[in-house]
Amino acid sequence: SRRLLGISAHCDYPACIQGLPRATNSLISTDGCTSEEVEARVQKLLSQGVTDFHPVDVTWLQSATPGIILTQDTCQTCDAGASAVGRALQAAGLGVDRALTTNPCTVEEILNSIERSEE
């Protein structure tokens, strides 16, 4: 975690990362909720015109100036997606080429994306 500057709203493992700044904020509280309750919250936000459920902290990006942002494009409701990260990087005055986007759907793809991020 020495090289890790920040984590997303849902990162909770390993325990040693919990003191790091949150680079995203979740608009959907899932604590103690059923999947139906979470889906109802998602639908309510969508009906209000909200499409980015995990806004990226642009001020944090500007101050931390991370070299690489690991992001996913598998589920837009689960965490900040590639397009949201790209917009935040642009707003922070940083290049979108700092984003390393993964789209894993299987355990093998997850492991491959971890290996890719180490390159």
A tleap script that builds the chain and sets N, CA, C and O, in Angstrom:
source leaprc.protein.ff14SB
mol = sequence {
  NSER ARG ARG LEU LEU GLY ILE SER ALA HIE
  CYS ASP TYR PRO ALA CYS ILE GLN GLY LEU
  PRO ARG ALA THR ASN SER LEU ILE SER THR
  ASP GLY CYS THR SER GLU GLU VAL GLU ALA
  ARG VAL GLN LYS LEU LEU SER GLN GLY VAL
  THR ASP PHE HIE PRO VAL ASP VAL THR TRP
  LEU GLN SER ALA THR PRO GLY ILE ILE LEU
  THR GLN ASP THR CYS GLN THR CYS ASP ALA
  GLY ALA SER ALA VAL GLY ARG ALA LEU GLN
  ALA ALA GLY LEU GLY VAL ASP ARG ALA LEU
  THR THR ASN PRO CYS THR VAL GLU GLU ILE
  LEU ASN SER ILE GLU ARG SER GLU CGLU
}
set mol.1.N position { 0.812 -1.207 0.000 }
set mol.1.CA position { 0.000 0.000 0.000 }
set mol.1.C position { 0.852 1.267 0.000 }
set mol.1.O position { 0.295 2.362 -0.067 }
set mol.2.N position { 2.177 1.162 0.073 }
set mol.2.CA position { 3.023 2.352 0.074 }
set mol.2.C position { 2.891 3.133 -1.217 }
set mol.2.O position { 3.010 4.359 -1.208 }
set mol.3.N position { 2.651 2.466 -2.311 }
set mol.3.CA position { 2.541 3.148 -3.597 }
set mol.3.C position { 1.092 3.475 -3.935 }
set mol.3.O position { 0.831 4.195 -4.898 }
set mol.4.N position { 0.172 2.969 -3.176 }
set mol.4.CA position { -1.247 3.208 -3.404 }
set mol.4.C position { -1.625 4.532 -2.744 }
set mol.4.O position { -1.438 4.710 -1.541 }
set mol.5.N position { -2.157 5.458 -3.541 }
set mol.5.CA position { -2.467 6.794 -3.037 }
set mol.5.C position { -3.900 6.938 -2.545 }
set mol.5.O position { -4.164 7.725 -1.636 }
set mol.6.N position { -4.823 6.195 -3.129 }
set mol.6.CA position { -6.223 6.318 -2.765 }
set mol.6.C position { -6.990 5.089 -3.197 }
set mol.6.O position { -6.490 4.271 -3.969 }
set mol.7.N position { -8.198 4.962 -2.699 }
set mol.7.CA position { -9.037 3.795 -2.990 }
set mol.7.C position { -10.451 4.260 -3.333 }
set mol.7.O position { -10.809 5.415 -3.105 }
set mol.8.N position { -11.242 3.349 -3.880 }
set mol.8.CA position { -12.623 3.697 -4.215 }
set mol.8.C position { -13.510 3.590 -2.979 }
set mol.8.O position { -13.080 3.117 -1.927 }
set mol.9.N position { -14.722 4.026 -3.121 }
set mol.9.CA position { -15.673 4.037 -2.009 }
set mol.9.C position { -15.925 2.651 -1.433 }
set mol.9.O position { -16.258 2.524 -0.255 }
set mol.10.N position { -15.770 1.610 -2.246 }
set mol.10.CA position { -16.106 0.260 -1.791 }
set mol.10.C position { -14.909 -0.595 -1.414 }
set mol.10.O position { -15.090 -1.738 -0.994 }
set mol.11.N position { -13.698 -0.084 -1.548 }
set mol.11.CA position { -12.513 -0.884 -1.206 }
set mol.11.C position { -12.478 -1.150 0.299 }
set mol.11.O position { -12.574 -0.227 1.108 }
set mol.12.N position { -12.339 -2.419 0.654 }
set mol.12.CA position { -12.287 -2.758 2.079 }
set mol.12.C position { -11.270 -3.859 2.396 }
set mol.12.O position { -11.252 -4.380 3.511 }
set mol.13.N position { -10.436 -4.211 1.436 }
set mol.13.CA position { -9.455 -5.263 1.660 }
set mol.13.C position { -8.183 -4.956 0.900 }
set mol.13.O position { -8.239 -4.493 -0.239 }
set mol.14.N position { -7.062 -5.200 1.498 }
set mol.14.CA position { -6.817 -5.629 2.878 }
set mol.14.C position { -7.052 -4.485 3.867 }
set mol.14.O position { -7.189 -3.325 3.476 }
set mol.15.N position { -7.094 -4.827 5.120 }
set mol.15.CA position { -7.422 -3.855 6.164 }
set mol.15.C position { -6.455 -2.668 6.186 }
set mol.15.O position { -6.848 -1.566 6.568 }
set mol.16.N position { -5.214 -2.873 5.787 }
set mol.16.CA position { -4.210 -1.804 5.868 }
set mol.16.C position { -4.498 -0.634 4.932 }
set mol.16.O position { -3.874 0.417 5.080 }
set mol.17.N position { -5.412 -0.770 3.980 }
set mol.17.CA position { -5.720 0.336 3.059 }
set mol.17.C position { -6.819 1.250 3.580 }
set mol.17.O position { -7.092 2.289 2.980 }
set mol.18.N position { -7.444 0.883 4.672 }
set mol.18.CA position { -8.608 1.630 5.150 }
set mol.18.C position { -8.321 3.081 5.510 }
set mol.18.O position { -9.243 3.897 5.521 }
set mol.19.N position { -7.080 3.425 5.803 }
set mol.19.CA position { -6.748 4.806 6.138 }
set mol.19.C position { -6.470 5.684 4.932 }
set mol.19.O position { -6.259 6.888 5.079 }
set mol.20.N position { -6.466 5.095 3.733 }
set mol.20.CA position { -6.190 5.872 2.523 }
set mol.20.C position { -7.393 6.725 2.126 }
set mol.20.O position { -8.532 6.372 2.430 }
set mol.21.N position { -7.144 7.839 1.451 }
set mol.21.CA position { -8.255 8.684 0.995 }
set mol.21.C position { -9.152 7.943 0.009 }
set mol.21.O position { -8.687 7.100 -0.758 }
set mol.22.N position { -10.422 8.263 0.041 }
set mol.22.CA position { -11.397 7.698 -0.904 }
set mol.22.C position { -11.430 8.589 -2.141 }
set mol.22.O position { -11.771 9.768 -2.048 }
set mol.23.N position { -11.083 8.040 -3.280 }
set mol.23.CA position { -11.056 8.797 -4.533 }
set mol.23.C position { -12.445 8.895 -5.161 }
set mol.23.O position { -12.675 9.725 -6.041 }
set mol.24.N position { -13.359 8.054 -4.712 }
set mol.24.CA position { -14.739 8.107 -5.200 }
set mol.24.C position { -15.692 8.148 -4.019 }
set mol.24.O position { -15.333 7.827 -2.886 }
set mol.25.N position { -16.907 8.549 -4.318 }
set mol.25.CA position { -17.960 8.589 -3.326 }
set mol.25.C position { -19.135 7.805 -3.896 }
set mol.25.O position { -19.486 7.980 -5.063 }
set mol.26.N position { -19.740 6.954 -3.096 }
set mol.26.CA position { -20.893 6.201 -3.573 }
set mol.26.C position { -22.182 6.926 -3.207 }
set mol.26.O position { -22.401 7.273 -2.046 }
set mol.27.N position { -23.027 7.149 -4.199 }
set mol.27.CA position { -24.334 7.760 -3.949 }
set mol.27.C position { -25.362 6.726 -3.507 }
set mol.27.O position { -26.498 7.064 -3.174 }
set mol.28.N position { -24.944 5.453 -3.510 }
set mol.28.CA position { -25.846 4.364 -3.158 }
set mol.28.C position { -25.316 3.661 -1.915 }
set mol.28.O position { -24.289 2.986 -1.966 }
set mol.29.N position { -26.011 3.821 -0.814 }
set mol.29.CA position { -25.636 3.114 0.407 }
set mol.29.C position { -26.150 1.678 0.311 }
set mol.29.O position { -27.328 1.440 0.044 }
set mol.30.N position { -25.252 0.739 0.530 }
set mol.30.CA position { -25.642 -0.672 0.425 }
set mol.30.C position { -25.587 -1.388 1.769 }
set mol.30.O position { -25.941 -2.563 1.857 }
set mol.31.N position { -25.152 -0.700 2.805 }
set mol.31.CA position { -25.011 -1.323 4.114 }
set mol.31.C position { -26.347 -1.848 4.623 }
set mol.31.O position { -27.309 -1.095 4.779 }
set mol.32.N position { -26.389 -3.150 4.878 }
set mol.32.CA position { -27.580 -3.773 5.425 }
set mol.32.C position { -28.767 -3.824 4.486 }
set mol.32.O position { -29.888 -4.069 4.931 }
set mol.33.N position { -28.554 -3.599 3.192 }
set mol.33.CA position { -29.653 -3.567 2.223 }
set mol.33.C position { -29.746 -4.878 1.456 }
set mol.33.O position { -28.747 -5.557 1.221 }
set mol.34.N position { -30.947 -5.206 1.081 }
set mol.34.CA position { -31.149 -6.333 0.179 }
set mol.34.C position { -30.849 -5.867 -1.238 }
set mol.34.O position { -30.780 -4.666 -1.499 }
set mol.35.N position { -30.673 -6.798 -2.138 }
set mol.35.CA position { -30.420 -6.425 -3.530 }
set mol.35.C position { -31.612 -5.662 -4.104 }
set mol.35.O position { -31.434 -4.788 -4.952 }
set mol.36.N position { -32.819 -5.981 -3.653 }
set mol.36.CA position { -34.002 -5.269 -4.122 }
set mol.36.C position { -33.979 -3.811 -3.659 }
set mol.36.O position { -34.351 -2.916 -4.416 }
set mol.37.N position { -33.547 -3.571 -2.430 }
set mol.37.CA position { -33.466 -2.210 -1.914 }
set mol.37.C position { -32.399 -1.400 -2.659 }
set mol.37.O position { -32.599 -0.225 -2.967 }
set mol.38.N position { -31.275 -2.044 -2.940 }
set mol.38.CA position { -30.222 -1.369 -3.705 }
set mol.38.C position { -30.737 -1.028 -5.092 }
set mol.38.O position { -30.528 0.086 -5.572 }
set mol.39.N position { -31.405 -1.964 -5.740 }
set mol.39.CA position { -31.950 -1.713 -7.079 }
set mol.39.C position { -32.975 -0.578 -7.044 }
set mol.39.O position { -33.019 0.238 -7.964 }
set mol.40.N position { -33.789 -0.517 -6.009 }
set mol.40.CA position { -34.762 0.575 -5.879 }
set mol.40.C position { -34.047 1.919 -5.777 }
set mol.40.O position { -34.503 2.909 -6.350 }
set mol.41.N position { -32.937 1.960 -5.057 }
set mol.41.CA position { -32.159 3.203 -4.941 }
set mol.41.C position { -31.550 3.591 -6.283 }
set mol.41.O position { -31.532 4.764 -6.656 }
set mol.42.N position { -31.054 2.593 -6.999 }
set mol.42.CA position { -30.500 2.844 -8.338 }
set mol.42.C position { -31.581 3.418 -9.243 }
set mol.42.O position { -31.352 4.412 -9.932 }
set mol.43.N position { -32.742 2.806 -9.245 }
set mol.43.CA position { -33.835 3.259 -10.107 }
set mol.43.C position { -34.298 4.665 -9.734 }
set mol.43.O position { -34.646 5.457 -10.610 }
set mol.44.N position { -34.302 4.979 -8.434 }
set mol.44.CA position { -34.691 6.323 -8.001 }
set mol.44.C position { -33.691 7.352 -8.524 }
set mol.44.O position { -34.093 8.402 -9.026 }
set mol.45.N position { -32.398 7.062 -8.414 }
set mol.45.CA position { -31.381 7.980 -8.929 }
set mol.45.C position { -31.506 8.142 -10.442 }
set mol.45.O position { -31.398 9.254 -10.960 }
set mol.46.N position { -31.731 7.041 -11.144 }
set mol.46.CA position { -31.907 7.115 -12.598 }
set mol.46.C position { -33.099 7.980 -12.963 }
set mol.46.O position { -33.037 8.755 -13.918 }
set mol.47.N position { -34.193 7.853 -12.205 }
set mol.47.CA position { -35.391 8.656 -12.489 }
set mol.47.C position { -35.135 10.142 -12.245 }
set mol.47.O position { -35.838 10.993 -12.790 }
set mol.48.N position { -34.125 10.454 -11.422 }
set mol.48.CA position { -33.751 11.842 -11.149 }
set mol.48.C position { -32.696 12.348 -12.131 }
set mol.48.O position { -32.221 13.479 -12.020 }
set mol.49.N position { -32.334 11.493 -13.097 }
set mol.49.CA position { -31.359 11.881 -14.107 }
set mol.49.C position { -29.913 11.625 -13.730 }
set mol.49.O position { -29.005 12.013 -14.464 }
set mol.50.N position { -29.686 10.978 -12.597 }
set mol.50.CA position { -28.324 10.674 -12.158 }
set mol.50.C position { -27.843 9.426 -12.897 }
set mol.50.O position { -28.521 8.399 -12.888 }
set mol.51.N position { -26.699 9.511 -13.521 }
set mol.51.CA position { -26.132 8.342 -14.212 }
set mol.51.C position { -24.759 7.969 -13.675 }
set mol.51.O position { -24.259 6.880 -13.959 }
set mol.52.N position { -24.142 8.857 -12.904 }
set mol.52.CA position { -22.837 8.575 -12.313 }
set mol.52.C position { -23.041 8.357 -10.821 }
set mol.52.O position { -23.141 9.314 -10.053 }
set mol.53.N position { -23.101 7.106 -10.418 }
set mol.53.CA position { -23.393 6.761 -9.031 }
set mol.53.C position { -22.169 6.833 -8.125 }
set mol.53.O position { -22.294 6.740 -6.904 }
set mol.54.N position { -20.986 6.999 -8.718 }
set mol.54.CA position { -19.740 7.010 -7.961 }
set mol.54.C position { -18.846 8.149 -8.450 }
set mol.54.O position { -17.840 7.903 -9.115 }
set mol.55.N position { -19.200 9.376 -8.129 }
set mol.55.CA position { -18.388 10.498 -8.612 }
set mol.55.C position { -16.953 10.420 -8.089 }
set mol.55.O position { -16.702 10.040 -6.946 }
set mol.56.N position { -16.030 10.794 -8.966 }
set mol.56.CA position { -14.612 10.811 -8.631 }
set mol.56.C position { -14.273 12.177 -8.050 }
set mol.56.O position { -14.724 13.202 -8.561 }
set mol.57.N position { -13.492 12.192 -7.001 }
set mol.57.CA position { -13.101 13.425 -6.329 }
set mol.57.C position { -12.017 14.133 -7.149 }
set mol.57.O position { -10.836 13.797 -7.058 }
set mol.58.N position { -12.433 15.111 -7.946 }
set mol.58.CA position { -11.522 15.832 -8.835 }
set mol.58.C position { -10.483 16.608 -8.032 }
set mol.58.O position { -9.319 16.667 -8.429 }
set mol.59.N position { -10.879 17.200 -6.918 }
set mol.59.CA position { -9.936 17.939 -6.076 }
set mol.59.C position { -8.841 17.007 -5.567 }
set mol.59.O position { -7.667 17.375 -5.542 }
set mol.60.N position { -9.227 15.805 -5.166 }
set mol.60.CA position { -8.231 14.826 -4.722 }
set mol.60.C position { -7.287 14.467 -5.867 }
set mol.60.O position { -6.074 14.386 -5.670 }
set mol.61.N position { -7.836 14.251 -7.060 }
set mol.61.CA position { -6.994 13.938 -8.215 }
set mol.61.C position { -5.969 15.037 -8.459 }
set mol.61.O position { -4.800 14.756 -8.720 }
set mol.62.N position { -6.407 16.283 -8.375 }
set mol.62.CA position { -5.507 17.417 -8.607 }
set mol.62.C position { -4.377 17.460 -7.586 }
set mol.62.O position { -3.237 17.767 -7.935 }
set mol.63.N position { -4.681 17.156 -6.336 }
set mol.63.CA position { -3.647 17.235 -5.300 }
set mol.63.C position { -2.766 15.988 -5.265 }
set mol.63.O position { -1.565 16.092 -5.015 }
set mol.64.N position { -3.339 14.819 -5.509 }
set mol.64.CA position { -2.558 13.572 -5.437 }
set mol.64.C position { -1.769 13.309 -6.712 }
set mol.64.O position { -0.715 12.674 -6.666 }
set mol.65.N position { -2.260 13.785 -7.837 }
set mol.65.CA position { -1.685 13.548 -9.168 }
set mol.65.C position { -1.146 12.128 -9.335 }
set mol.65.O position { 0.050 11.939 -9.554 }
set mol.66.N position { -2.024 11.135 -9.231 }
set mol.66.CA position { -1.577 9.748 -9.366 }
set mol.66.C position { -1.054 9.465 -10.771 }
set mol.66.O position { -1.528 10.040 -11.751 }
set mol.67.N position { -0.080 8.581 -10.853 }
set mol.67.CA position { 0.494 8.205 -12.146 }
set mol.67.C position { -0.417 7.294 -12.930 }
set mol.67.O position { -0.496 7.392 -14.155 }
set mol.68.N position { -1.114 6.398 -12.230 }
set mol.68.CA position { -2.032 5.446 -12.867 }
set mol.68.C position { -3.297 5.364 -12.028 }
set mol.68.O position { -3.247 5.317 -10.799 }
set mol.69.N position { -4.420 5.346 -12.710 }
set mol.69.CA position { -5.719 5.145 -12.068 }
set mol.69.C position { -6.236 3.791 -12.546 }
set mol.69.O position { -6.448 3.594 -13.743 }
set mol.70.N position { -6.437 2.871 -11.630 }
set mol.70.CA position { -7.025 1.584 -11.994 }
set mol.70.C position { -8.534 1.737 -11.926 }
set mol.70.O position { -9.079 2.153 -10.905 }
set mol.71.N position { -9.195 1.402 -13.005 }
set mol.71.CA position { -10.648 1.514 -13.036 }
set mol.71.C position { -11.230 0.307 -13.752 }
set mol.71.O position { -10.506 -0.480 -14.362 }
set mol.72.N position { -12.534 0.174 -13.670 }
set mol.72.CA position { -13.221 -0.952 -14.298 }
set mol.72.C position { -14.309 -0.439 -15.211 }
set mol.72.O position { -14.797 0.680 -15.053 }
set mol.73.N position { -14.682 -1.261 -16.159 }
set mol.73.CA position { -15.764 -0.913 -17.060 }
set mol.73.C position { -16.742 -2.075 -17.168 }
set mol.73.O position { -17.399 -2.265 -18.192 }
set mol.74.N position { -16.823 -2.844 -16.091 }
set mol.74.CA position { -17.693 -4.014 -16.066 }
set mol.74.C position { -19.096 -3.641 -15.604 }
set mol.74.O position { -20.088 -4.132 -16.145 }
set mol.75.N position { -19.173 -2.771 -14.601 }
set mol.75.CA position { -20.465 -2.427 -14.008 }
set mol.75.C position { -20.475 -0.952 -13.606 }
set mol.75.O position { -19.762 -0.555 -12.684 }
set mol.76.N position { -21.271 -0.152 -14.286 }
set mol.76.CA position { -21.349 1.283 -14.006 }
set mol.76.C position { -22.035 1.586 -12.678 }
set mol.76.O position { -21.829 2.658 -12.109 }
set mol.77.N position { -22.846 0.657 -12.178 }
set mol.77.CA position { -23.514 0.911 -10.904 }
set mol.77.C position { -22.694 0.411 -9.724 }
set mol.77.O position { -22.987 0.754 -8.578 }
set mol.78.N position { -21.663 -0.400 -9.989 }
set mol.78.CA position { -20.844 -0.957 -8.910 }
set mol.78.C position { -19.725 -0.027 -8.468 }
set mol.78.O position { -19.358 -0.016 -7.293 }
set mol.79.N position { -19.192 0.736 -9.375 }
set mol.79.CA position { -18.109 1.668 -9.077 }
set mol.79.C position { -17.929 2.601 -10.256 }
set mol.79.O position { -18.577 2.441 -11.291 }
set mol.80.N position { -17.059 3.565 -10.100 }
set mol.80.CA position { -16.829 4.535 -11.177 }
set mol.80.C position { -16.333 3.812 -12.421 }
set mol.80.O position { -15.385 3.030 -12.354 }
set mol.81.N position { -16.960 4.069 -13.532 }
set mol.81.CA position { -16.574 3.457 -14.791 }
set mol.81.C position { -15.524 4.271 -15.512 }
set mol.81.O position { -15.155 5.361 -15.072 }
set mol.82.N position { -15.050 3.743 -16.608 }
set mol.82.CA position { -13.970 4.371 -17.369 }
set mol.82.C position { -14.343 5.772 -17.853 }
set mol.82.O position { -13.506 6.674 -17.813 }
set mol.83.N position { -15.573 5.970 -18.306 }
set mol.83.CA position { -15.949 7.294 -18.816 }
set mol.83.C position { -15.978 8.328 -17.698 }
set mol.83.O position { -15.561 9.469 -17.898 }
set mol.84.N position { -16.469 7.937 -16.515 }
set mol.84.CA position { -16.486 8.857 -15.372 }
set mol.84.C position { -15.066 9.199 -14.931 }
set mol.84.O position { -14.775 10.348 -14.600 }
set mol.85.N position { -14.196 8.215 -14.928 }
set mol.85.CA position { -12.797 8.458 -14.551 }
set mol.85.C position { -12.139 9.366 -15.584 }
set mol.85.O position { -11.399 10.281 -15.223 }
set mol.86.N position { -12.402 9.120 -16.861 }
set mol.86.CA position { -11.849 9.967 -17.912 }
set mol.86.C position { -12.287 11.411 -17.769 }
set mol.86.O position { -11.469 12.322 -17.901 }
set mol.87.N position { -13.578 11.635 -17.498 }
set mol.87.CA position { -14.081 13.000 -17.301 }
set mol.87.C position { -13.417 13.658 -16.098 }
set mol.87.O position { -13.068 14.837 -16.147 }
set mol.88.N position { -13.243 12.904 -15.025 }
set mol.88.CA position { -12.615 13.453 -13.819 }
set mol.88.C position { -11.154 13.794 -14.066 }
set mol.88.O position { -10.670 14.826 -13.601 }
set mol.89.N position { -10.449 12.935 -14.795 }
set mol.89.CA position { -9.046 13.213 -15.114 }
set mol.89.C position { -8.933 14.485 -15.949 }
set mol.89.O position { -8.053 15.312 -15.713 }
set mol.90.N position { -9.820 14.637 -16.918 }
set mol.90.CA position { -9.810 15.855 -17.741 }
set mol.90.C position { -10.110 17.083 -16.896 }
set mol.90.O position { -9.452 18.113 -17.045 }
set mol.91.N position { -11.095 16.986 -16.012 }
set mol.91.CA position { -11.454 18.112 -15.153 }
set mol.91.C position { -10.310 18.478 -14.205 }
set mol.91.O position { -10.158 19.638 -13.822 }
set mol.92.N position { -9.509 17.477 -13.833 }
set mol.92.CA position { -8.371 17.716 -12.939 }
set mol.92.C position { -7.146 18.219 -13.688 }
set mol.92.O position { -6.130 18.549 -13.076 }
set mol.93.N position { -7.243 18.277 -15.020 }
set mol.93.CA position { -6.110 18.721 -15.820 }
set mol.93.C position { -5.056 17.652 -16.012 }
set mol.93.O position { -3.901 17.953 -16.315 }
set mol.94.N position { -5.457 16.400 -15.834 }
set mol.94.CA position { -4.549 15.265 -15.992 }
set mol.94.C position { -4.931 14.504 -17.258 }
set mol.94.O position { -6.084 14.557 -17.685 }
set mol.95.N position { -4.008 13.820 -17.842 }
set mol.95.CA position { -4.281 13.075 -19.066 }
set mol.95.C position { -5.108 11.827 -18.827 }
set mol.95.O position { -4.899 11.114 -17.845 }
set mol.96.N position { -6.046 11.564 -19.725 }
set mol.96.CA position { -6.875 10.367 -19.610 }
set mol.96.C position { -6.047 9.101 -19.811 }
set mol.96.O position { -6.499 8.003 -19.483 }
set mol.97.N position { -4.839 9.251 -20.347 }
set mol.97.CA position { -3.974 8.085 -20.531 }
set mol.97.C position { -3.473 7.533 -19.199 }
set mol.97.O position { -2.814 6.493 -19.180 }
set mol.98.N position { -3.768 8.196 -18.098 }
set mol.98.CA position { -3.403 7.691 -16.769 }
set mol.98.C position { -4.334 6.570 -16.312 }
set mol.98.O position { -4.027 5.860 -15.354 }
set mol.99.N position { -5.464 6.411 -16.989 }
set mol.99.CA position { -6.446 5.397 -16.593 }
set mol.99.C position { -6.112 4.050 -17.220 }
set mol.99.O position { -5.918 3.948 -18.432 }
set mol.100.N position { -6.047 3.027 -16.392 }
set mol.100.CA position { -5.897 1.648 -16.844 }
set mol.100.C position { -7.228 0.958 -16.561 }
set mol.100.O position { -7.559 0.668 -15.412 }
set mol.101.N position { -7.977 0.701 -17.615 }
set mol.101.CA position { -9.327 0.164 -17.479 }
set mol.101.C position { -9.327 -1.340 -17.653 }
set mol.101.O position { -8.730 -1.873 -18.588 }
set mol.102.N position { -10.005 -2.014 -16.742 }
set mol.102.CA position { -10.184 -3.462 -16.836 }
set mol.102.C position { -11.666 -3.750 -17.029 }
set mol.102.O position { -12.522 -2.948 -16.657 }
set mol.103.N position { -11.951 -4.888 -17.606 }
set mol.103.CA position { -13.321 -5.304 -17.851 }
set mol.103.C position { -13.444 -6.804 -17.593 }
set mol.103.O position { -13.916 -7.549 -18.452 }
set mol.104.N position { -13.019 -7.244 -16.404 }
set mol.104.CA position { -13.026 -8.683 -16.139 }
set mol.104.C position { -14.417 -9.220 -15.808 }
set mol.104.O position { -15.204 -8.575 -15.115 }
set mol.105.N position { -14.696 -10.415 -16.320 }
set mol.105.CA position { -15.977 -11.064 -16.039 }
set mol.105.C position { -15.791 -12.454 -15.430 }
set mol.105.O position { -16.750 -13.052 -14.941 }
set mol.106.N position { -14.561 -12.969 -15.458 }
set mol.106.CA position { -14.265 -14.277 -14.877 }
set mol.106.C position { -13.090 -14.125 -13.913 }
set mol.106.O position { -12.394 -13.110 -13.919 }
set mol.107.N position { -12.883 -15.137 -13.095 }
set mol.107.CA position { -11.755 -15.112 -12.171 }
set mol.107.C position { -10.443 -15.017 -12.954 }
set mol.107.O position { -9.542 -14.274 -12.566 }
set mol.108.N position { -10.336 -15.755 -14.036 }
set mol.108.CA position { -9.121 -15.701 -14.860 }
set mol.108.C position { -8.882 -14.286 -15.392 }
set mol.108.O position { -7.750 -13.801 -15.385 }
set mol.109.N position { -9.940 -13.630 -15.848 }
set mol.109.CA position { -9.802 -12.267 -16.348 }
set mol.109.C position { -9.416 -11.293 -15.224 }
set mol.109.O position { -8.658 -10.351 -15.453 }
set mol.110.N position { -9.930 -11.518 -14.035 }
set mol.110.CA position { -9.545 -10.683 -12.890 }
set mol.110.C position { -8.050 -10.837 -12.616 }
set mol.110.O position { -7.337 -9.848 -12.447 }
set mol.111.N position { -7.582 -12.091 -12.574 }
set mol.111.CA position { -6.159 -12.331 -12.331 }
set mol.111.C position { -5.294 -11.748 -13.434 }
set mol.111.O position { -4.228 -11.194 -13.165 }
set mol.112.N position { -5.751 -11.870 -14.679 }
set mol.112.CA position { -4.994 -11.276 -15.802 }
set mol.112.C position { -4.945 -9.757 -15.687 }
set mol.112.O position { -3.923 -9.150 -16.008 }
set mol.113.N position { -6.026 -9.137 -15.236 }
set mol.113.CA position { -6.028 -7.675 -15.106 }
set mol.113.C position { -5.096 -7.228 -13.991 }
set mol.113.O position { -4.502 -6.153 -14.074 }
set mol.114.N position { -4.963 -8.039 -12.953 }
set mol.114.CA position { -4.020 -7.724 -11.866 }
set mol.114.C position { -2.598 -7.791 -12.413 }
set mol.114.O position { -1.786 -6.906 -12.146 }
set mol.115.N position { -2.297 -8.836 -13.174 }
set mol.115.CA position { -0.965 -8.961 -13.765 }
set mol.115.C position { -0.686 -7.787 -14.704 }
set mol.115.O position { 0.419 -7.244 -14.713 }
set mol.116.N position { -1.685 -7.400 -15.490 }
set mol.116.CA position { -1.529 -6.288 -16.425 }
set mol.116.C position { -1.224 -4.982 -15.687 }
set mol.116.O position { -0.441 -4.164 -16.171 }
set mol.117.N position { -1.837 -4.787 -14.522 }
set mol.117.CA position { -1.631 -3.551 -13.766 }
set mol.117.C position { -0.231 -3.481 -13.171 }
set mol.117.O position { 0.242 -2.398 -12.827 }
set mol.118.N position { 0.426 -4.608 -13.048 }
set mol.118.CA position { 1.783 -4.630 -12.485 }
set mol.118.C position { 2.832 -4.281 -13.519 }
set mol.118.O position { 3.984 -4.041 -13.157 }
set mol.119.N position { 2.477 -4.245 -14.792 }
set mol.119.CA position { 3.450 -3.977 -15.852 }
set mol.119.C position { 3.889 -2.533 -15.882 }
set mol.119.O position { 4.706 -2.153 -16.720 }
savepdb mol mol.pdb
quit
